[in-house]
Amino acid sequence: MIPINCFAAETRLIFRLAAKPCPMPTPKKAAAPKNALSKPVQPDAAAVVGKDPLPRTELTKKLWEYIRKHELQDPKEKRNIRADEKLLAVFDAKKVVSMFEMTKLVNGHLV
């Protein structure tokens, strides 16, 4: 059998160690966020979405903003997008593109 005094001494030692203040980590400078998926945009698509490197998802979102702003979605068949002069370059000279085909065509405009 172990004497009770040993447990008391052990407990005091644990509390003493836990009471020591932990060193505070030094704050690090915030690094500029870089997305590993961001790729440069080709000049023909840059006319629509801007020249900054973008991931494919953001490029698609900006294309949708442009399409809605200029009312290029076909009112009868909502899945189709009618291209204007700027989008003709992005859509490989197709006048009407489905929204599913658009994401496929967008991949070709990321360098």
C-alpha distances in whole Angstrom, upper triangle without the diagonal:
4,7,9,12,11,12,15,16,16,18,20,21,22,24,26,27,28,30,32,35,36,39,42,44,48,50,52,56,57,58,61,61,62,62,62,64,67,70,73,76,79,82,84,81,80,83,82,78,78,77,74,71,70,68,69,68,69,73,73,72,75,77,77,77,80,81,81,82,86,86,86,84,86,87,87,85,82,80,83,84,87,87,89,91,87,85,88,87,83,84,86,89,88,90,87,84,81,78,76,79,78,75,76,79,76,74,77,78,74,75
4,6,9,7,8,11,12,12,14,17,17,18,21,22,23,24,26,28,32,33,36,39,41,44,47,49,53,54,56,59,58,59,60,60,62,65,68,71,74,77,80,82,79,78,81,79,76,76,75,71,69,68,66,68,66,67,71,71,70,73,75,75,75,78,80,79,80,84,84,84,82,85,85,86,84,81,79,82,82,86,86,87,89,85,83,86,85,81,82,84,88,87,88,86,82,80,76,75,77,77,73,74,77,75,72,76,76,72,73
4,5,6,8,9,11,12,13,15,16,18,20,21,22,24,26,28,31,33,36,39,41,44,47,49,53,54,56,59,59,61,61,61,64,66,69,73,75,79,82,83,80,79,82,81,77,77,76,72,70,69,67,69,68,68,72,73,71,74,77,76,76,79,81,80,81,85,85,85,84,86,87,88,85,82,81,83,84,87,87,89,90,86,85,88,86,83,84,86,89,89,90,88,84,82,78,77,79,78,75,76,79,76,74,77,77,74,74
4,5,5,7,9,10,11,13,15,16,17,19,21,22,23,25,29,30,34,37,39,42,45,47,51,52,54,58,57,59,59,60,62,64,68,71,74,77,80,81,78,77,80,79,75,75,74,70,69,67,65,67,66,66,70,71,69,72,74,74,74,77,79,78,79,82,82,83,81,84,84,85,83,80,79,81,82,85,85,87,88,84,83,86,84,81,82,84,87,87,88,86,82,80,76,75,77,76,73,74,77,75,73,76,76,73,73
4,5,5,6,9,10,11,12,14,15,17,19,20,21,23,27,29,32,35,37,41,44,46,50,51,53,57,56,58,59,59,62,64,68,71,73,77,79,81,78,77,80,78,75,74,74,70,68,67,65,68,66,67,70,71,70,72,75,74,74,77,79,78,79,82,83,83,82,85,85,86,84,81,80,82,82,86,85,87,88,84,83,86,84,81,82,85,88,87,88,86,83,80,77,76,78,77,73,75,77,75,73,76,76,73,73
4,5,5,6,9,10,11,12,14,15,17,19,20,22,26,27,30,33,35,39,42,44,48,49,51,54,54,56,57,57,59,62,65,68,71,74,77,79,76,75,78,76,72,72,72,68,66,65,63,65,64,64,68,69,67,70,73,72,72,75,77,76,77,81,81,81,80,83,83,84,82,79,77,80,80,83,83,85,86,82,81,83,82,78,80,82,85,85,86,84,80,78,75,73,75,75,71,72,75,72,70,73,73,70,70
4,5,5,6,9,10,11,12,14,15,16,18,21,24,25,29,31,34,37,40,42,46,47,49,52,52,54,54,54,57,59,63,66,68,72,75,76,73,72,75,73,70,70,69,65,63,62,60,62,61,62,65,66,64,67,70,69,69,72,74,73,74,78,78,78,77,80,80,81,79,76,74,77,77,80,80,82,83,79,78,81,79,76,77,79,83,82,83,81,78,75,72,70,73,72,68,70,72,70,68,71,71,67,68
4,5,5,6,9,10,11,12,14,15,16,19,22,24,28,30,33,36,39,42,45,47,49,52,52,54,55,55,58,60,63,66,69,72,75,77,74,72,75,74,70,70,69,65,64,62,61,63,61,62,65,66,65,67,70,69,69,73,74,73,74,78,78,79,77,80,80,82,80,76,75,78,78,81,81,82,83,80,78,81,80,76,78,80,83,83,84,82,78,76,72,71,74,73,69,71,73,70,69,72,72,68,69
4,5,5,6,9,10,11,13,14,15,17,21,23,26,29,32,35,38,40,44,45,48,51,51,53,54,54,57,59,62,65,68,72,74,76,73,72,75,73,70,69,69,65,63,62,60,63,61,62,65,66,65,67,70,70,69,73,74,73,74,78,78,79,78,81,81,82,80,77,76,78,78,81,81,82,83,80,78,81,80,76,78,80,83,83,84,82,79,76,73,71,74,73,69,71,73,70,68,71,71,68,68
4,5,5,6,9,10,11,13,14,16,20,21,24,27,29,33,35,38,42,43,45,48,48,50,51,51,54,56,59,62,65,69,71,73,70,69,72,70,67,66,66,62,60,59,57,60,58,59,62,63,62,64,67,67,66,70,71,71,72,75,75,76,75,78,78,79,77,74,72,75,75,78,78,79,80,76,75,78,76,73,74,77,80,79,81,79,75,73,69,68,70,69,66,67,70,67,65,68,68,64,65
4,5,5,6,9,10,11,12,15,18,19,23,26,28,32,34,37,40,42,44,47,47,49,50,50,53,55,58,61,64,67,70,72,68,67,70,69,65,65,64,60,59,57,56,58,56,57,60,61,60,62,65,65,64,68,69,68,69,73,73,74,72,75,76,77,75,72,70,73,73,76,76,77,78,75,73,76,75,71,73,75,78,78,79,77,74,71,68,66,69,68,64,66,68,65,64,67,67,63,64
4,5,5,6,9,10,10,13,16,18,22,25,27,31,33,36,40,41,44,47,47,49,50,51,54,55,59,62,64,68,70,72,69,68,71,69,65,65,64,61,59,58,57,59,58,58,61,62,61,63,66,66,65,68,70,69,70,74,74,75,74,77,77,79,76,73,72,74,74,77,77,78,79,75,74,77,76,72,74,76,79,79,80,78,75,73,69,68,70,69,66,67,69,67,65,68,67,64,64
4,5,5,6,9,10,11,15,17,20,23,25,29,31,34,38,39,42,45,45,47,48,49,52,53,57,60,62,66,68,70,67,66,69,68,64,63,63,59,57,56,55,57,56,56,60,61,60,61,65,64,64,67,69,68,69,72,73,74,73,76,76,78,76,72,71,73,73,76,76,77,78,74,73,76,74,71,72,75,78,77,79,77,74,71,68,67,69,68,64,66,68,65,63,66,65,62,62
4,5,5,6,9,10,14,15,18,21,23,27,29,32,35,37,39,42,42,44,45,46,48,50,54,57,59,63,65,67,64,63,66,65,61,60,60,56,54,53,52,54,53,53,56,58,56,58,61,61,61,64,66,65,66,69,70,70,69,72,73,74,72,69,67,70,69,73,72,73,74,71,69,72,71,67,69,71,74,74,75,73,70,68,64,63,65,64,61,62,64,62,60,63,62,59,59
4,5,5,6,9,12,14,17,20,23,26,28,31,35,36,39,42,42,44,45,46,49,51,54,57,60,63,66,67,64,63,66,64,60,60,60,56,54,53,52,54,53,53,56,57,56,58,61,61,60,63,65,64,65,68,69,70,69,72,72,74,72,68,67,70,69,72,72,73,74,70,69,72,71,68,69,72,75,74,75,73,70,68,64,63,66,64,61,63,65,62,60,63,63,59,60
4,5,5,7,10,13,16,19,22,25,28,30,34,36,38,42,42,44,46,47,49,51,54,57,60,63,66,68,65,63,66,65,61,60,60,56,54,54,52,55,54,54,57,58,57,59,62,62,61,64,66,65,66,69,70,71,70,73,74,75,73,70,69,71,70,73,73,74,75,71,70,73,71,68,70,72,75,75,76,75,71,69,66,65,67,65,62,64,66,63,61,64,63,60,60
4,5,6,9,10,13,16,19,22,25,28,31,33,35,39,39,41,43,43,46,48,51,54,57,60,63,65,62,60,63,62,58,57,57,53,51,51,49,52,51,51,54,56,54,56,59,59,59,62,64,63,64,67,68,68,68,71,71,73,71,67,66,68,68,71,70,71,72,68,67,70,68,65,67,69,72,72,74,72,69,67,63,62,64,63,59,61,63,60,58,61,60,57,57
4,6,8,9,13,15,18,21,24,26,30,31,34,37,37,39,41,41,44,46,49,52,55,58,61,63,60,58,61,60,56,55,55,51,49,48,47,50,48,48,52,53,52,53,57,56,56,59,61,60,61,64,65,66,65,68,68,70,68,64,63,66,65,68,68,69,69,66,65,68,66,63,65,67,70,70,71,69,66,64,60,59,62,60,57,58,60,57,56,59,58,55,55
4,6,9,12,15,18,21,23,26,30,32,34,38,38,40,42,43,46,47,51,53,56,60,62,64,61,59,62,60,57,56,55,52,50,49,49,51,50,50,53,54,53,54,58,57,57,60,62,61,61,65,66,67,66,69,69,71,69,66,65,67,66,69,69,70,70,67,66,69,67,64,66,69,72,71,72,71,67,66,62,61,63,62,58,60,62,59,57,60,60,56,57
4,6,9,12,15,18,21,24,28,30,32,36,36,39,40,41,44,46,49,52,54,58,60,62,59,57,60,59,55,54,54,50,49,48,47,50,49,49,52,53,52,53,57,57,56,59,61,60,61,64,65,66,65,69,69,71,69,66,65,67,66,69,68,69,69,66,65,68,66,63,65,67,70,70,71,70,67,65,61,61,63,61,57,59,61,58,56,59,58,55,55
4,6,9,12,15,18,21,24,26,29,32,33,36,37,39,42,43,46,49,51,55,57,59,56,54,57,56,52,51,50,47,46,45,44,47,46,46,49,51,49,50,54,54,53,56,58,57,57,61,62,63,62,66,66,68,66,63,62,64,63,66,65,65,66,62,62,65,63,60,62,64,67,67,68,67,64,62,59,58,60,58,55,57,58,55,54,56,55,52,52
4,6,9,12,15,18,21,23,26,29,30,32,34,35,38,39,43,45,48,52,54,56,53,51,54,53,49,48,47,44,42,42,41,44,43,42,46,47,46,47,51,51,50,53,55,55,55,58,59,60,60,63,64,66,64,60,59,61,60,63,62,63,63,59,59,62,60,57,59,61,64,64,65,64,61,59,56,55,57,55,51,53,55,52,50,53,52,48,48
4,6,9,12,15,19,21,23,27,28,30,32,33,37,38,41,43,46,49,51,54,51,49,52,51,47,46,45,41,40,40,40,43,42,41,44,46,45,46,49,50,49,51,54,54,54,57,58,59,59,62,63,65,63,59,58,60,59,61,60,61,61,58,57,60,58,55,57,60,63,63,64,63,60,58,55,54,56,54,50,52,54,50,49,51,50,47,47
4,6,9,12,15,18,20,24,25,27,30,31,34,35,38,40,43,47,48,51,48,46,49,48,44,43,42,38,37,37,37,40,39,38,41,43,42,42,46,46,45,48,51,50,50,53,55,56,55,59,60,62,60,56,55,57,56,58,57,58,58,54,54,57,55,52,54,57,60,60,61,60,57,55,52,51,53,51,48,50,51,47,46,49,47,44,44
4,6,9,12,14,17,21,21,24,26,27,31,31,35,37,40,43,45,47,45,43,46,45,41,40,39,35,34,34,33,37,36,35,38,40,39,40,43,44,43,45,48,48,48,51,52,53,53,56,57,60,58,54,53,54,53,55,54,55,55,51,51,54,52,49,51,53,56,57,58,57,54,53,49,48,50,48,45,46,48,44,43,45,44,40,40
4,6,10,12,15,18,20,23,25,27,30,30,33,35,38,42,43,46,43,41,44,43,39,38,37,33,32,32,33,36,35,34,37,39,38,39,42,43,42,44,47,47,47,50,51,52,52,56,57,59,57,54,52,54,52,54,53,53,53,50,49,52,50,48,50,52,55,56,57,56,53,52,49,48,50,47,44,46,47,43,42,44,43,39,39
4,7,9,12,15,17,20,22,24,27,28,31,32,35,39,40,43,40,38,40,40,36,35,34,30,29,29,30,33,32,31,34,36,35,35,39,39,38,41,43,43,43,46,48,48,49,52,53,56,54,50,49,50,49,51,50,50,50,46,46,49,47,44,47,49,52,53,54,53,50,49,45,45,47,44,41,43,44,40,39,42,40,36,36
4,6,9,12,14,17,19,21,24,24,27,29,32,35,37,40,37,35,38,37,33,32,31,27,26,26,27,30,30,28,31,34,32,33,36,37,36,38,41,41,41,44,46,46,47,50,52,54,52,48,47,48,47,49,47,47,47,43,43,46,44,42,44,46,49,50,51,50,47,47,43,43,44,41,38,40,41,37,36,38,37,33,33
4,6,9,12,15,18,20,23,22,25,26,29,33,34,37,34,32,35,34,31,29,27,24,23,24,25,29,28,26,29,32,30,30,34,35,34,36,39,39,38,41,43,44,44,48,50,52,50,47,46,46,44,46,45,45,44,41,41,44,42,39,42,44,47,47,49,48,45,45,41,41,42,40,37,39,39,35,34,36,34,31,31
4,7,8,12,15,17,20,19,22,24,26,30,31,34,31,29,32,31,27,26,25,21,20,21,22,25,25,23,26,28,27,27,30,31,30,32,35,35,35,38,40,40,41,44,46,48,47,43,42,43,41,43,41,41,41,37,37,40,38,36,39,41,43,44,45,44,42,41,38,38,39,36,33,35,36,32,31,33,31,28,28
4,6,9,12,14,17,16,19,21,23,27,28,31,29,26,29,29,25,23,22,18,18,18,19,23,23,21,23,26,25,25,28,30,29,31,34,34,34,37,39,39,39,43,45,47,45,42,40,41,39,41,39,39,39,35,35,38,36,33,36,38,41,42,43,42,40,39,36,36,37,34,31,33,33,29,28,30,28,25,25
4,6,10,12,15,14,16,17,20,23,25,27,25,23,25,25,22,20,18,15,14,15,16,20,20,18,20,23,22,22,25,27,26,27,30,31,30,33,35,35,36,40,41,44,42,39,37,38,36,37,36,36,35,31,32,34,32,30,33,35,37,38,39,39,37,36,33,33,34,31,28,30,30,26,26,27,25,22,22
4,7,10,12,11,14,16,18,22,24,26,23,21,24,24,20,19,18,14,13,12,13,17,17,15,17,20,19,19,23,24,23,25,28,29,29,31,33,33,33,37,39,41,39,36,34,35,33,35,33,34,34,30,30,32,30,28,30,32,35,36,37,36,34,33,30,30,31,28,25,27,27,24,23,25,23,20,20
4,6,9,8,11,13,16,19,21,24,21,19,23,22,19,17,16,12,10,10,11,14,15,14,16,19,18,19,21,23,23,25,27,28,28,31,32,32,32,36,38,40,38,35,33,33,32,34,32,32,32,28,28,30,28,25,28,30,33,34,35,35,32,31,28,28,28,26,23,24,25,21,20,22,20,17,17
4,5,5,9,12,14,18,20,22,19,18,22,21,17,17,16,12,9,8,8,11,12,11,13,16,16,17,19,21,21,23,25,26,27,29,31,30,30,33,36,38,35,32,30,31,29,31,29,30,30,27,26,28,26,23,25,27,30,31,33,32,29,28,25,24,25,23,20,21,22,18,17,19,18,14,15
4,6,8,12,14,18,21,23,20,19,23,22,19,19,17,14,10,10,8,11,13,13,15,17,18,19,21,23,23,25,27,28,29,31,32,31,31,35,37,39,36,33,31,31,30,32,30,31,31,28,26,29,26,23,25,27,30,31,33,32,29,28,26,24,25,23,19,20,21,18,16,18,17,13,14
4,6,10,12,15,19,20,17,17,21,20,17,17,16,13,9,8,5,8,9,10,11,14,15,16,18,19,21,22,24,25,26,28,29,28,28,31,33,35,32,29,27,27,26,28,27,28,28,25,23,25,23,20,22,23,27,27,29,28,25,25,22,21,21,19,16,16,17,14,12,15,14,10,11
4,7,9,13,15,17,14,14,18,17,14,13,12,9,5,4,4,7,10,9,10,13,14,14,16,18,19,20,22,24,24,26,28,26,27,30,33,35,32,29,27,27,25,27,25,26,26,22,21,23,21,18,21,22,25,26,28,27,25,25,22,21,21,19,16,17,17,13,12,14,12,9,10
4,6,9,13,15,12,12,16,16,13,13,10,9,5,5,6,8,11,11,10,13,15,15,16,19,20,20,22,24,25,26,28,26,27,30,33,35,32,29,27,27,25,26,24,25,24,20,19,21,19,16,19,20,23,24,26,26,24,24,22,21,20,18,15,16,15,12,10,11,10,6,6
4,7,9,12,10,9,13,14,11,10,7,7,4,7,9,10,13,12,10,14,16,14,15,19,19,19,21,24,24,24,27,25,26,29,32,35,32,30,27,27,24,25,22,23,22,18,18,20,16,14,18,18,21,23,25,26,23,24,22,22,21,18,16,17,15,12,11,12,9,6,5
4,6,8,6,6,10,10,9,8,6,7,6,7,9,10,13,11,9,12,14,12,12,16,17,16,18,21,21,21,23,22,23,26,29,31,29,27,25,23,21,22,19,19,18,14,14,16,13,11,14,15,18,20,21,22,20,21,20,20,18,15,14,15,13,10,10,10,6,5,6
4,6,6,6,9,11,10,10,8,10,9,11,13,12,15,14,11,14,16,14,14,18,18,17,19,22,22,21,24,22,23,26,29,31,29,27,25,23,21,21,18,18,16,13,13,14,10,9,13,13,15,18,20,21,19,21,20,20,18,16,15,15,12,10,11,9,5,6,6
4,5,5,6,9,10,9,7,11,11,13,15,15,18,16,13,16,18,15,14,18,18,16,18,21,21,20,23,21,23,26,29,31,30,28,26,24,21,20,17,16,14,11,12,13,10,10,13,13,15,18,19,21,20,22,22,22,20,17,17,18,15,13,14,12,8,10,10
4,5,6,8,9,10,10,13,14,14,16,15,18,16,13,14,17,14,12,16,17,14,16,19,19,18,20,18,20,23,26,28,26,25,23,21,18,17,13,13,11,8,8,9,6,6,10,10,12,14,16,17,17,19,19,20,18,15,16,16,12,11,13,11,8,10,12
4,5,5,6,8,8,11,11,11,13,12,14,13,9,11,13,10,9,13,14,11,13,16,16,16,18,16,18,21,24,26,24,22,21,19,16,16,13,13,12,8,8,10,7,6,9,11,13,14,16,17,15,17,16,17,16,12,13,14,11,8,11,10,6,9,11
4,5,5,4,5,8,10,10,13,13,15,13,10,12,14,11,10,14,14,12,15,17,17,17,19,18,20,23,26,29,27,25,24,22,19,19,15,15,13,10,10,13,10,9,13,14,16,18,19,20,19,21,19,21,19,16,16,17,14,11,13,13,9,10,12
4,6,6,8,11,13,14,16,16,17,15,12,14,15,11,11,14,14,11,13,16,15,14,17,16,19,22,25,27,26,24,23,21,18,17,14,12,10,7,9,11,9,9,13,14,15,17,17,19,18,21,20,21,20,16,17,19,16,13,16,15,12,13,15
4,6,9,11,13,13,15,14,15,13,10,11,11,8,7,10,10,7,10,13,12,11,14,13,16,19,22,24,23,21,20,18,15,14,12,11,10,7,7,11,10,9,12,14,15,16,16,17,16,18,16,19,18,14,15,17,14,12,15,15,12,13,16
4,7,8,10,9,12,12,12,9,7,9,9,6,7,10,9,8,11,13,13,13,16,15,17,21,23,26,24,22,21,20,16,17,15,14,14,10,10,14,13,11,14,16,18,19,19,19,18,19,17,19,18,14,14,17,15,11,14,15,11,12,14
4,6,9,9,13,13,14,11,9,12,12,9,10,14,12,11,15,17,15,16,19,19,21,24,27,30,28,25,25,23,20,20,18,17,16,12,13,16,14,13,16,18,20,21,22,23,21,23,21,22,21,18,17,19,17,14,16,16,12,12,14
4,7,9,12,14,15,13,11,14,15,12,13,17,16,15,18,20,19,20,23,22,24,27,30,33,31,28,27,26,23,23,20,19,18,14,15,18,15,14,18,19,21,23,24,25,23,25,23,24,23,19,18,20,18,14,16,15,12,11,12
4,6,10,12,14,11,10,14,14,12,14,17,16,16,19,21,20,22,24,24,25,29,31,34,32,29,28,27,24,25,22,22,21,17,18,20,18,16,20,21,23,25,26,27,25,26,23,24,23,20,19,20,19,15,16,16,13,11,12
4,7,10,12,10,9,13,14,12,14,17,17,17,20,22,22,23,26,25,26,29,32,34,32,29,27,27,24,25,23,23,22,19,18,21,18,16,19,21,23,25,26,26,24,25,22,22,22,19,17,18,17,13,13,14,11,9,9
4,6,8,6,6,10,10,10,12,14,15,16,18,20,20,22,24,23,23,27,29,31,29,26,24,24,22,24,22,22,22,18,18,20,18,15,18,20,23,23,25,25,22,22,19,19,19,16,14,16,15,12,11,13,11,8,10
4,5,5,6,9,10,11,12,15,16,17,19,20,21,23,24,23,23,26,29,31,28,25,23,23,22,24,22,23,24,20,19,21,19,16,18,20,23,23,25,24,21,21,18,17,18,15,12,14,14,11,10,13,11,8,11
4,6,5,6,9,10,11,12,14,15,16,18,20,21,22,20,20,23,26,28,25,22,20,20,18,21,19,21,22,18,16,19,17,13,15,17,20,20,22,21,18,17,14,14,14,12,8,10,11,7,7,10,9,8,11
4,5,5,6,9,10,11,13,14,15,17,18,20,21,20,19,22,24,26,23,20,18,19,18,21,20,22,23,20,17,20,19,15,17,19,22,22,23,21,18,17,14,13,14,12,9,12,13,10,10,13,13,11,15
4,5,5,6,9,10,11,12,14,15,16,18,20,19,19,22,24,27,24,21,20,20,18,20,19,21,21,18,16,20,19,15,17,20,22,22,23,22,19,19,15,16,17,14,11,14,14,11,12,15,13,12,15
4,5,5,6,9,10,11,12,14,15,17,18,17,17,21,23,25,23,20,18,18,16,18,16,17,18,15,13,16,15,11,13,16,19,19,20,19,16,16,14,14,14,11,9,12,11,8,9,12,10,9,12
4,5,5,6,9,10,10,12,14,15,16,15,14,18,20,22,20,16,15,15,13,16,15,16,18,15,12,15,15,11,12,16,18,17,18,17,14,13,10,11,12,8,7,10,10,7,9,12,11,11,15
4,5,5,6,9,10,11,12,14,15,15,14,18,20,22,20,16,15,16,14,17,16,17,19,16,14,18,18,14,15,19,21,20,20,19,16,15,12,13,15,11,10,14,14,11,13,16,14,14,18
4,5,5,6,9,10,10,12,14,14,14,18,20,23,21,18,17,17,14,16,15,15,17,13,12,16,16,13,15,18,19,19,19,18,16,16,14,15,16,12,12,15,14,11,14,16,14,14,17
4,5,5,6,9,10,11,12,11,12,15,17,20,18,15,14,14,11,12,11,12,14,11,9,12,13,10,11,15,16,16,15,15,13,13,11,13,13,9,10,13,12,9,12,14,12,13,17
4,5,5,6,8,10,10,9,9,13,15,17,16,13,12,12,10,12,12,13,16,13,11,15,16,13,13,17,18,17,16,15,13,12,9,12,13,10,11,14,14,12,15,17,15,17,20
4,5,5,6,9,10,10,11,15,16,19,18,15,15,15,12,14,14,14,16,14,13,16,17,15,16,19,20,19,18,17,16,16,13,16,17,14,14,18,17,14,18,19,17,18,22
4,6,5,6,8,8,10,14,16,19,18,15,16,14,11,12,11,11,13,10,9,13,14,12,14,17,17,17,16,15,15,15,13,17,17,13,14,17,16,14,17,19,16,18,21
4,6,5,6,5,7,10,12,15,14,12,12,11,8,9,9,9,12,11,9,12,14,12,13,16,16,15,13,12,12,12,11,14,15,11,13,16,15,14,17,19,17,19,22
4,5,5,6,7,11,11,15,14,11,13,12,10,11,12,12,15,14,13,16,18,16,16,20,20,18,16,15,15,15,13,16,17,14,16,19,18,17,20,22,20,22,25
4,6,8,10,13,14,18,18,15,16,15,13,13,13,12,15,13,13,16,18,17,18,21,21,20,18,17,17,18,16,19,20,17,18,22,20,19,22,23,21,23,26
4,6,9,11,13,16,16,14,16,14,11,10,10,9,12,11,11,14,16,15,16,19,18,17,15,15,16,17,16,19,19,16,19,21,20,18,22,23,21,23,26
4,6,8,9,12,13,11,13,12,9,9,10,10,14,14,13,15,18,17,16,20,19,17,14,13,14,15,14,18,18,16,18,21,20,19,23,24,22,25,28
4,6,9,12,11,10,11,9,6,5,7,8,11,12,10,12,15,14,13,16,15,13,11,10,11,12,12,15,15,13,16,18,17,17,20,21,20,22,26
4,6,9,8,6,8,6,5,6,9,11,15,15,12,14,17,15,14,17,17,14,12,10,10,10,9,13,14,12,15,17,17,17,20,21,21,23,27
4,6,5,5,7,6,6,6,10,12,16,17,14,15,19,18,15,18,17,14,12,9,10,10,11,14,15,14,17,19,18,19,23,24,23,26,29
4,6,6,9,9,9,10,14,15,19,20,18,19,22,21,19,22,21,18,15,13,14,13,13,17,18,17,20,22,22,22,26,27,27,29,33
4,6,9,9,11,12,15,18,21,22,20,21,24,23,20,23,22,19,16,13,14,13,14,17,18,18,21,23,23,24,27,28,28,31,34
4,6,6,9,11,14,17,21,21,18,19,22,21,18,21,20,16,14,11,11,9,11,13,14,15,18,19,20,21,24,25,26,28,31
4,5,8,10,14,16,20,20,17,18,21,19,17,20,20,17,15,12,11,9,9,12,13,13,15,18,18,19,22,24,24,26,29
4,7,10,13,16,20,19,16,17,20,17,15,18,18,15,14,10,8,5,5,8,10,10,12,14,15,16,19,21,21,23,27
4,7,10,13,16,17,13,14,17,15,12,15,15,12,10,6,6,4,6,9,9,9,12,14,14,15,18,19,20,22,26
4,6,10,13,13,10,11,14,12,10,13,13,10,8,6,5,6,7,10,10,8,12,14,13,13,17,18,18,20,24
4,7,10,11,9,9,13,12,10,13,11,9,6,5,7,9,10,13,12,11,15,16,14,15,19,19,18,21,25
4,7,8,5,6,9,9,8,10,8,7,5,6,8,11,12,14,13,11,14,15,13,13,17,17,16,19,22
4,6,5,6,9,10,10,12,10,10,8,10,11,14,15,18,16,14,17,18,15,16,19,19,17,20,23
4,6,5,7,9,10,11,9,11,9,12,14,17,18,20,18,16,18,19,16,16,19,18,16,19,22
4,6,6,7,9,11,10,12,11,13,14,17,17,19,17,14,16,17,14,13,17,16,13,16,18
4,5,5,6,8,8,9,9,10,10,13,13,15,13,10,13,14,11,11,14,14,12,15,18
4,5,5,6,5,6,7,9,10,13,14,16,14,11,14,15,11,12,15,14,13,16,18
4,6,5,6,9,10,12,12,16,16,17,14,12,14,14,10,11,13,11,10,13,15
4,6,8,9,11,12,11,13,13,14,12,9,11,11,7,7,10,9,7,11,13
4,6,6,8,9,7,10,11,12,9,7,10,10,6,8,11,10,10,13,16
4,6,9,11,10,13,14,15,11,10,13,11,8,10,12,10,10,14,16
4,6,9,10,14,15,16,13,12,15,14,11,13,15,13,13,17,19
4,6,7,10,13,14,11,10,14,13,10,13,16,14,15,18,21
4,7,10,13,15,12,12,15,16,13,15,18,17,17,21,24
4,7,10,12,10,10,14,14,12,14,18,17,18,21,24
4,6,8,6,6,10,10,9,12,14,15,16,18,22
4,5,5,6,9,10,10,12,15,16,17,19,23
4,5,5,7,9,10,11,13,15,16,18,21
4,5,6,7,9,10,12,14,16,17,21
4,6,5,6,9,10,12,13,16,19
4,5,5,6,9,10,11,13,17
4,5,5,7,9,10,11,15
4,5,6,7,10,11,14
4,5,6,7,10,13
4,5,5,7,11
4,5,6,9
4,6,8
4,6
4
